[in-house]
């Protein structure tokens, strides 16, 4: 695992790690109170640090005792397999198109108890309609019975339709935006697109904020 890229592991006492603990607490409260288990993290555009956010949130949730599955739904530009240093395959696409069992394709992260990763896999997706397959809906039900929380990473929703399709299946959506880089009109458009399919927007995570040097470390 590339610990230097996952700050909740490399710098657990940092200001940013504390921010993930706050996000973790909020999401855990929402999940317990409403039964929401499958959460999609989306961004309007690329380079919003969405994948880093979902990886750190998954680690933080697992550290709190949750059984978490991190799903690499961005099969066009997968990164989670590299971040957690797990095999590319088998993965999500192999479950859907090759009828492999979920338990055969999930990679348990030994260093983080309770955290598992389902990579995108390597099976070519025809017409880019992975999330419209009935097999995916069946997989969702299976994941819900096996894990307390499922976090799904998807491509930018202004560039590809995957996130909009998936937002009608998941229990909630967290939008990730980069400070000074994500344009307001693009975020509004992304929000409106989610609203059109009646997706439940749980909140927005802002990345690439500047932290004062004296605030970078906190006390355990």
GIBEL-V160162 format. One record per residue. N is the residue number from 1. RES is the residue in one letter. PHI is phi in degrees with one decimal (none if undefined). Layout:
n = [N,N]
res = [RES,RES]
phi = [PHI,PHI]
This chain:
n = [1,2,3,4,5,6,7,8,9,10,11,12,13,14,15,16,17,18,19,20,21,22,23,24,25,26,27,28,29,30,31,32,33,34,35,36,37,38,39,40,41,42,43,44,45,46,47,48,49,50,51,52,53,54,55,56,57,58,59,60,61,62,63,64,65,66,67,68,69,70,71,72,73,74,75,76,77,78,79,80,81,82,83,84,85,86,87,88,89,90,91,92,93,94,95,96,97,98,99,100,101,102,103,104,105,106,107,108,109,110,111,112,113,114,115,116,117,118,119,120,121,122,123,124,125,126,127,128,129,130,131,132,133,134,135,136,137,138,139,140,141,142,143,144,145,146,147,148,149,150,151,152,153,154,155,156,157,158,159,160,161,162,163,164,165,166,167,168,169,170,171,172,173,174,175,176,177,178,179,180,181,182,183,184,185,186,187,188,189,190,191,192,193,194,195,196,197,198,199,200,201,202,203,204,205,206,207,208,209,210,211,212,213,214,215,216,217,218,219,220]
res = [X,X,X,X,X,X,X,X,X,X,X,X,X,X,X,X,X,X,X,X,X,X,X,X,X,X,X,X,X,X,X,X,X,X,X,X,X,X,X,X,X,X,X,X,X,X,X,X,X,X,X,X,X,X,X,X,X,X,X,X,X,X,X,X,X,X,X,X,X,X,X,X,X,X,X,X,X,X,X,X,X,X,X,X,X,X,X,X,X,X,X,X,X,X,X,X,X,X,X,X,X,X,X,X,X,X,X,X,X,X,X,X,X,X,X,X,X,X,X,X,X,X,X,X,X,X,X,X,X,X,X,X,X,X,X,X,X,X,X,X,X,X,X,X,X,X,X,X,X,X,X,X,X,X,X,X,X,X,X,X,X,X,X,X,X,X,X,X,X,X,X,X,X,X,X,X,X,X,X,X,X,X,X,X,X,X,X,X,X,X,X,X,X,X,X,X,X,X,X,X,X,X,X,X,X,X,X,X,X,X,X,X,X,X,X,X,X,X,X,X]
phi = [none,-84.8,-59.2,-65.4,-94.7,-119.3,-66.6,-68.4,-101.7,-74.1,-135.6,-64.5,-99.7,-77.3,-59.3,-68.1,-62.7,-64.4,-62.7,-67.9,-65.4,-64.4,-60.5,-59.9,-63.9,-63.8,-65.6,-63.3,-63.9,-61.9,-64.5,-66.3,-74.2,-120.8,81.2,-71.7,-122.3,-107.7,-119.0,-102.3,-104.6,-131.8,-136.3,-72.9,-133.3,-77.5,65.7,-98.3,66.0,-60.3,-66.1,-64.6,-63.2,-67.8,-66.3,-68.1,-65.6,-62.2,-62.5,-62.6,-64.0,-64.8,-63.6,-84.2,104.9,-79.4,-92.8,-119.9,-115.6,-103.2,-109.4,-88.6,-83.8,-88.2,-78.4,-77.4,-131.3,-67.4,-134.0,-63.7,-60.8,-74.3,-63.1,-97.2,52.6,-118.5,-61.1,-64.4,-134.5,-74.7,-153.8,-55.5,-65.5,-72.3,-65.3,-72.7,-99.6,-112.0,60.9,-73.9,-76.7,-55.8,-62.8,-77.2,-105.9,-79.1,-108.2,-76.9,-89.4,-58.9,-70.8,-124.4,-60.5,95.0,-105.7,-128.7,-124.7,-108.7,-70.8,-69.9,83.0,-124.6,-74.0,-64.7,-90.5,-71.3,60.1,54.3,-123.1,-58.1,-78.9,-90.3,-69.8,-59.9,-63.6,-70.1,-61.0,-65.4,-65.0,-56.9,-62.9,-66.9,-62.4,-63.3,-80.4,-103.0,-134.6,-77.8,-140.4,-122.8,-109.5,-118.5,-91.2,-131.1,-67.0,-54.7,-77.2,-85.6,-105.7,-132.2,-84.6,-53.2,-64.1,-67.4,-61.7,-68.3,-62.8,-83.9,-107.4,-75.2,-84.9,-171.9,-128.0,-112.3,-95.9,-107.9,-136.1,-93.0,-60.3,68.3,-117.3,-83.2,-73.1,-57.1,-64.7,-72.2,-66.4,-63.1,-63.0,-62.3,-61.1,-65.6,-64.2,-65.7,-65.0,-63.0,-99.8,59.3,-72.9,-92.5,-82.9,-82.8,164.0,-126.0,-107.2,-100.2,-108.6,59.0,-85.1,-90.6,-110.6,-62.4,-55.1,-70.0,-97.9,-71.2,-119.5,-125.1,-83.1,-69.0]
